[in-house]
Amino acid sequence: MALFGNAHSIDPAQAQQEYARLLGHGEQVHAAYLLIRDTILFTDRRLILIDKQGITGKKTEYHSIPYRSITHFAVETAGHFDLDAELKIWLSGSQAPIQKTFTKGVDIYEVQAILTQFVAR
């Protein structure tokens, strides 16, 4: 499902402060992205998907994915007519990938490089 609007990166220090209650002792946010209402955090320990739900967005699901659970991932770049880039992440024990859509405000190659840094440990 495509998202509309401009996705963009968030300052990791700002995300660290805003989502401090989600983080373990000493856990550090290395990169963060806002995708309309949803947020993705890359920490030194895990990937956190923050999914705002409902019309008001007050209900929120926090999905924590240890990097060791990621079996593989793929990025699909934007094209001339399809302006959205996509990240797909497969987890062990699951056949369907988690999919996140990024608009042109985010460099999908940067997202892929960050994910590679943590998954390839």
Legacy VTK file of the C-alpha trace (Angstrom):
# vtk DataFile Version 3.0
C-alpha trace
ASCII
DATASET POLYDATA
POINTS 121 float
0.000 0.000 0.000
1.510 3.340 -0.982
1.671 6.252 1.390
1.088 9.805 0.265
2.985 12.930 1.271
6.631 13.472 2.055
8.591 10.981 4.082
11.733 12.349 5.657
14.542 11.542 8.037
14.392 12.646 11.663
17.390 13.768 13.686
18.492 10.667 15.674
18.968 12.755 18.837
15.402 14.055 18.549
14.080 10.503 18.033
16.184 9.312 20.983
14.482 11.853 23.212
10.973 11.439 21.795
10.973 7.634 22.028
13.118 7.234 25.164
10.419 5.154 26.882
10.751 2.482 24.165
14.507 2.136 24.455
16.473 -0.204 26.665
19.220 0.986 28.984
22.040 2.356 26.832
20.217 1.704 23.542
20.985 4.355 20.928
18.970 5.520 17.912
21.257 5.685 14.861
18.666 6.722 12.255
14.953 7.520 12.164
12.423 8.115 9.404
8.922 9.557 9.474
6.559 8.000 6.908
3.407 10.115 7.091
2.131 8.931 10.490
4.420 5.932 10.954
8.011 6.031 12.153
10.960 3.669 11.689
13.821 3.681 14.212
17.169 1.989 13.600
18.823 1.464 16.973
22.067 -0.288 17.782
20.023 -3.325 18.938
16.870 -3.552 16.832
14.539 -2.086 14.266
11.437 -0.442 15.758
8.353 0.131 13.585
5.907 2.619 15.081
2.478 2.297 13.499
-0.119 4.972 14.290
-3.584 3.476 13.924
-7.113 4.759 13.598
-8.401 8.119 12.477
-6.895 10.071 15.363
-3.621 8.140 15.502
-3.861 7.851 19.294
-3.689 4.065 19.156
-0.122 3.041 18.358
1.534 -0.320 17.713
5.243 -0.644 18.471
6.822 -3.511 16.540
10.307 -4.473 17.740
12.462 -6.546 15.394
15.856 -7.805 16.572
18.275 -7.556 13.644
19.155 -11.257 14.043
15.527 -12.095 13.054
15.909 -10.494 9.620
16.709 -13.193 7.081
16.923 -10.872 4.075
15.633 -7.607 2.713
15.087 -5.837 -0.582
14.748 -2.263 -1.751
12.887 -1.152 -4.839
13.845 2.249 -6.153
11.430 4.845 -7.456
10.913 5.165 -11.193
9.666 7.830 -13.577
5.992 7.022 -13.082
6.125 5.217 -9.737
7.629 7.849 -7.455
7.688 5.700 -4.318
10.556 3.494 -3.179
9.873 0.394 -1.137
11.653 -1.551 1.583
10.750 -5.212 2.135
12.023 -7.127 5.163
11.643 -10.882 5.653
11.766 -12.305 9.179
12.662 -15.847 10.168
9.530 -17.973 10.469
7.466 -15.676 8.236
6.889 -15.989 4.502
5.369 -12.573 3.836
7.672 -9.567 4.114
7.059 -6.430 6.105
6.731 -3.633 3.542
7.309 0.069 4.022
6.884 2.674 1.294
9.090 5.756 1.097
8.314 8.831 -0.970
10.995 10.810 -2.752
11.891 12.690 0.454
13.999 9.721 1.631
17.107 8.269 0.001
16.264 4.538 -0.159
19.958 3.753 -0.699
20.716 5.368 2.662
18.007 3.262 4.336
19.438 0.122 2.714
22.977 0.999 3.864
21.833 1.518 7.458
19.966 -1.774 7.482
22.985 -3.566 5.987
25.202 -2.140 8.725
23.111 -3.799 11.433
21.913 -7.004 9.737
25.345 -8.037 8.437
26.957 -8.118 11.895
LINES 1 122
121 0 1 2 3 4 5 6 7 8 9 10 11 12 13 14 15 16 17 18 19 20 21 22 23 24 25 26 27 28 29 30 31 32 33 34 35 36 37 38 39 40 41 42 43 44 45 46 47 48 49 50 51 52 53 54 55 56 57 58 59 60 61 62 63 64 65 66 67 68 69 70 71 72 73 74 75 76 77 78 79 80 81 82 83 84 85 86 87 88 89 90 91 92 93 94 95 96 97 98 99 100 101 102 103 104 105 106 107 108 109 110 111 112 113 114 115 116 117 118 119 120
